[in-house]
Amino acid sequence: MGYNGRIFQESGDDDSTLDIQDFLGTYDYTLDDKNRLSIPAKYRKVMANLKQKTFIISMMEDSCLTLYPYSIFRERISEPLKSLPQIDDDTNEIRRAVGLNTTDVTLDGQGRIMVPINFCQHAGIEKSVKLIGLSNKIELWNPENHEKVSQTPDKKSIKEELKKYRI
């Protein structure tokens, strides 16, 4: 048995044989001069396992951007929106907000996505980007903003939060 940095495993096992389905971990990357962001290899492997190359990027959060694999966005956001009443001011306002605050981005041959300038401005991202895997989605943060948010003094423990949701 050997330790691979995360778990003990039998010799000869490696990540290339795992069917990784969750975005996990934190990475610090930089936008290039054309506003392209390299997606970490482990996150690209999740997308390959999902048989997808397209993310929906959202600026619906106050301080960060969110990347959803297209199928997750469709299942969790797009389809439920379609089931809401069509002739209703409130639901149309929600649909409009989603439409105005999301767009699709596709992985290029080098595993990068183009992050629209207005999205970067929304999240305060200039060059440095902190990517945080949240199981079924990825958050993109300005590292300084993330540092401020993650050091909130009255933050509950993760264990307490998991108990609250019976996890």
C-alpha positions, 0 to 999 in steps of 0.5 A, spaced: 500 500 500 502 507 498 499 514 500 498 518 494 497 524 498 489 523 499 488 516 501 492 509 502 491 505 496 494 498 493 500 499 489 499 500 481 492 504 483 492 511 480 487 516 479 487 515 471 483 509 473 478 512 477 471 515 475 472 521 478 465 525 478 466 531 483 470 537 483 474 537 489 480 541 491 483 548 491 487 551 486 490 558 484 491 560 477 492 566 473 488 569 467 492 570 460 492 576 456 486 574 452 482 572 459 483 565 458 483 560 464 486 554 465 482 549 468 486 544 473 487 537 470 482 533 475 477 538 474 477 536 466 477 529 468 471 530 471 468 534 465 471 528 461 467 523 465 461 527 464 462 527 457 462 534 457 466 540 454 461 546 456 460 550 462 455 555 464 458 561 468 454 565 472 455 571 476 449 570 480 453 570 487 455 576 490 463 575 490 465 570 485 463 566 479 460 559 479 462 554 473 456 549 472 457 543 467 452 544 462 448 538 464 448 540 472 446 547 470 440 544 466 438 539 471 438 544 477 436 551 474 434 551 467 429 545 467 426 548 474 425 555 471 422 552 465 416 549 469 414 555 473 408 559 470 410 562 463 405 568 464 408 571 471 412 577 472 416 574 478 418 568 474 419 572 468 424 576 472 427 570 475 428 568 468 431 574 465 436 575 471 439 568 470 439 569 462 443 576 464 448 573 469 450 567 465 453 564 459 456 558 456 464 557 455 467 551 452 474 548 454 478 549 448 484 544 446 488 546 451 483 545 457 482 553 458 475 557 458 474 564 456 472 568 462 468 574 459 471 581 462 464 583 465 464 577 469 471 578 471 469 585 473 463 582 477 467 578 481 473 583 482 478 578 478 484 581 475 489 576 473 489 571 479 484 566 480 482 561 486 478 555 483 474 552 489 471 545 487 464 544 490 462 537 488 458 539 483 460 546 481 466 550 481 467 557 484 472 562 481 474 568 486 479 573 487 484 570 492 483 577 496 476 577 496 476 569 498 481 570 504 476 576 507 470 571 506 473 565 509 476 568 515 469 570 518 469 570 525 463 567 527 463 562 521 460 555 524 464 549 523 463 544 517 461 539 522 455 543 525 453 544 518 453 537 515 449 535 521 444 540 520 443 537 513 443 530 516 450 529 512 
